[in-house]
């Protein structure tokens, strides 16, 4: 579907819903194109191609709310019936006075700068080039070490386009592309077969880093040989930049309007309070050019703005959407994150490692969870024991356990190595007093 | 719903009314299927299959005392897969017209590179098993009929405990129509109902907030809903939450772990199940790759992978590669007896398919997946097992797990359990992760009781970006030593 076709379909569906009894409606049309080449043993293992279309319609009928999606978009008679049935079903729900479309005053009205999240050349990339790039990633590893037992390299790309139309005046569209190369390597170490991977991704095909992916994956797998668990104890923990989002995610979850209103948050009533150390500053910035989370409006159409979420450890703002805003009697701020930018420090990862007398560098999480209501957490980890500033032993099969209300107050250092291949831009982080369980 | 067209001529092809129903549902004819398969095989592939799926899902939910939201999703399309040796070509389309199917077939065919002429004319109808017969389809149940069950569960949870301050609940149902045809001529189909009912509650006491939940899931129809089910879920949600007041964390470190009967089957799923999946073994990536036929556990241990349990969330009448679904001993009398196979791996190992080739939807390639994984009863009793432990934990309520296939390290997260001190259950514990190594943990199961229990919660397994419904079960067992997250 072209962008215009998507707009036409969305406008038709909104009109159809309103004419058939909905007081308000919001329609989003999604289109994703993906391809993927996976190679191993110098052969293509998998070749996949996909193109996906779907529509979501949110209905507001006599203060009752429901949301429906379908990928059967070609027959208008069938779609019309789908919408009428959805409206009929909605009437059986209870009235919910808080359900309405957003205040139109808060919608994005256009005019924002180009955020450059879409590669215009996406559709013209030669399929053979994709295959070649997967093979050259594999080739970096093959024959490089006799302990290698399996290598897989994957090229994948995707284009996502959406168009959104609401019955109270919003119209907008978004688009983004991505390309990625991943290598995964297994090596032999006695009975164990440690595996590691490395990947690079980019919004533009010509910006995709192609060198060093296979060799980094191999290096990381080899570094795991001889992994052991060490004695239980409390010590500092460094979390590698790519993984720091794992430690941040329960905080962001606890800031959601739904979590607060449903009492599934350990940060209820904490705005203005200190929830982390002075090194914790996080800005939600939707306007970074070619940022992975850059956008002018959120999933409801609300105009995004740059805002400070946590300032030197003090909680400034929650993530409040229209519905939970009304339920909580709070102004909506947008319920979605855009680019989360963690303020960097001045040391690189090696300097952070060198600053640790005895601690653990975490390079992988393995399961675990946290309790939304209390902030209690416990996660499996692997990584390296650091002694006197040096990695001395690969470790695995250990847990870290604590509470998120405390652990961010123990943030003692922040790296300068902000990871930019994700919408959550996190540097490596150092926490003190982490409870590790092992032997 | 799809409106059936007039079935065009199908001379010379005998088809039953059952299979005709599915052909009509997807608006296709045997001739069309054969044309598409011929295109899929036209570049010299060894094998090709077509997987048609129409899935209708509904969720109705309650929050803050009222049933105030409904969600639905319709998903429809077909995937074409071509195999050449171990290589796979795959494409799908959401519009089931001959033209679009031929396009998808052409893309999938390109995995093979030698044009050949393939004429598909065979058609062998395969009648699927019947593990989940229902009396009332979810598609025929209205929102109005479902609403009262959510209201009942809300009232019941509030009645059961005065500390309850919030209740949320949801009822999700799903119906999938599946039609399958392959280059060997096999034509089969399945009707897959799946429903899940869950409740979550929040309790408050002296400023402390705790939450807990419970769910049940089966391949059953609307007739499944009733007062007993509401009572069972409401009570469990309340019990799971109530127990958390006053709970602590155990000491950190290695200790004996007693896994209570039921949901503790997550141990099998994570510690062994995934590592037994033959795609990892075929690539030599699993820690169990060299262990076939070898003793890997004590001789009273029998571990089973079963897709044939009636109405079970993990049951399937045919797998997503059109194969019969079997009950398979993975570990028999302590010996590794079988991996978990899809078509590619069963051919690689030259064994019969086990019916474990599954896919999330028509958009995905089938890969070896678990269905229901459980351990048979052992010779001990629960009391004996607990009395053996000087300091350790008894765990029976879990939220999630994970495994590193190659290293063998697996974890599972314990929502709640009980500390064992000097052979007695003492204080409640909560929110701890447990980590171990698969082969070691299996060898360390030193006792198993005779109190097997299936866990019928809403378990979903993720692998390679694909989710499928599964279940698990276990009798009470003792694992001599695992590393327990805790606070020293």
Interface residues (C-beta under 8 A of the other chain):
Chain A: X40 X43 X44 X45 X46 X47 X48 X49 X50 X51 X52 X53 X64 X65 X66 X67 X68 X69 X70 X71 X72 X74 X82 X86 X89 X90 X92 X93 X94 X95 X96 X99 X149 X150 X152 X186 X191 X192 X193 X194 X195 X224 X227 X229 X232 X233 X234 X262 X263 X264 X327 X364 X366 X367 X368 X369 X370 X371 X372 X373 X374 X376 X377 X378 X379 X380 X382 X396 X397 X398 X399 X400 X401 X402 X435 X436 X437 X438 X439
Chain B: X63 X64 X66 X67 X68 X69 X70 X71 X72 X73 X74 X75 X76 X77 X85 X86 X87 X88 X89 X90 X91 X92 X93 X94 X95 X107 X108 X110 X111 X142 X143 X144 X147 X165 X166 X168 X202 X204 X209 X210 X211 X249 X252 X253 X254 X270 X283 X284 X285 X286 X287 X289 X290 X363 X365 X399 X400 X401 X402 X403 X404 X405 X406 X407 X408 X409 X410 X411 X412 X413 X430 X431 X432 X433 X434 X435 X436 X437 X439 X483 X484 X485 X486 X487 X488
